[in-house]
Amino acid sequence: MSGPGYPYRYERTAAAGDLAARHAGLAPETPTGEHVSVAGRVMLIRRHGAIAFATLVDSSGRIQLFATEAKSPRFEDFAKLSIGDWVGVRGEVVTTRRGELSVTVDEWVVLAETRRPFPDKWHGLTDPDTRYRQRYVDLWASEESRRVFQVRAAVIRATRRWLEDRGFVEAETPVLQPDQGGATARPFITHHNALDMPLYLRIAGGELYLKRLIGGGIERVFELGRVFRNEGISPRHNPEFTMLEVYEAYADYTDMMATCEQLVADVARSVTGTTVLTHGGRELDLARPWRRATLAELVQEHAGVDLDQPADALRAEARRLHVTTKPAWGRGKLALEIYEKTTEAALWGPIFVTDYPQEVSPLARPHRSKPGTVERFEAIVAGRELANAYSELVDPVLQRQRLEEQVGQDEESMAVDEDYIRALEYGLPPTGGLGIGIDRLVMLLTDASNIRDVVFFPTLRPEQP
């Protein structure tokens, strides 16, 4: 606040968590002689006659405040503080009769007051919509919420460090793009007034631009960034999310499998101390090696369907399995739809699902030994796609043909990016590409069932008056 009585700054000399670590194990009623200034929110306050105790919480942890009517200034005002008020306190670090580490209230000041009631300490915010909409309250009311976002930050740090340690260069590519490319999804569209042209918020993590950088001689490159898709909201989908894209020259999709399983296992170990997790009540081990199986093998295994059939036969199988289809779909799209509706959610994994139909993978290289398929995999963990990767298509003639075949099929089709084709015409070496959903990785490591639990500010319906 900038009004009268509220300071513009406060000189803090110690964090609550550091004090707790530094003075652990002190005997009851021990003065330390250390005088500190602490600051944070008051999250609990209780008075016992001429003594008042408050719990002060900052980003590092919590510490007790110990005020007495005899020694603390404005004692009555201190005892009437509201849960959620921000205060600064100066005093000595001591332990009370019960051995609780505390800071005596020798000086104190209100830094900001809450004008809305904070949730009850024991129950917190129980309505999920309120938790997501008022994250600024949820983070104080829920230790679990704070833990989740600390894990998220640690995942991003560990991922970036892992890649940089292996010689990958971090790049930033355009979020506003002139073409709808890099994936099949419905984009958000905006308009650039000065250039009088439409622009698209990217639907993939800079894929086509990062491959341009491979062609430019940056042999290992990655980007951690936001991606936007104008689609529905679900427990595993948010209109904006965070993707990791990794590209490596002279590599193929088998190399990307090794990169994916090692990166995920190492990040899990770095952040949680182990690769063995519990997710949704079931054990999950992210240690390598992960199982590898083709999409066709898995559909046969889980749904009893042979995908090596004509389109009409696959359409009949889809009807039998109550899988909705569209008349324009060919064998590849029908096969993918059957897989996604009957098999994907049943894969606990971790598993690499390999060799996708060419029809649904326009940016992937044809399989070197299986006509009609491409060298592509998706990593499935706990029934969800975690990663997608290709041996990247480097032939400009074939790439143009693939993209032109898709144009106009539906509103999610990719456009032909002429500059990307031109970049391929200058020559792109064999390249492996990998995309990992960071939000979904955090969901795994925190045992979250809803993507909104791991995104600070998820997209929500407008708040009703």
ABEGO torsion letter per residue (X at the ends): XABBGBBABBBBABBAAAAAAAABGBBBGBBAGBBBBBBEBBABBBBBEABBBBBBBBAAEBBBBBBBAAABBGAAAAAABBBGBBBBBBBBBBBBAAGBBBBBBABBBBABBBABBBBBAAAEBABAAAAAABAAAAAAABAAAAAAAAAAAAAAAAAAAAAAAAGBBBBBBBABBABBBGBBBBBBBBBBAAAGBBBBBBABBGAAAAAAAAAAGBABBBBBBBBBBBBBBBAABBABBBBBBBBBBGBBAAAAAAAAAAAAAAAAAAAAGBABBBBGGBBBBABOBBBBBBAAAAAAAAAGBBABBBAAAAAAAAAAAGBBBBAABBAAAAAAAAAAAAAAAABAOBBBBBGBBAAABAABBBBAABBGBBBBBBBBBGGBBABBBBBBBABAAAAAAAAAAABGABAABBBBBAAAAAAAAAEBBBBBBBBBBAAAAAAAAAGBABAAAABABBBBBBBBX
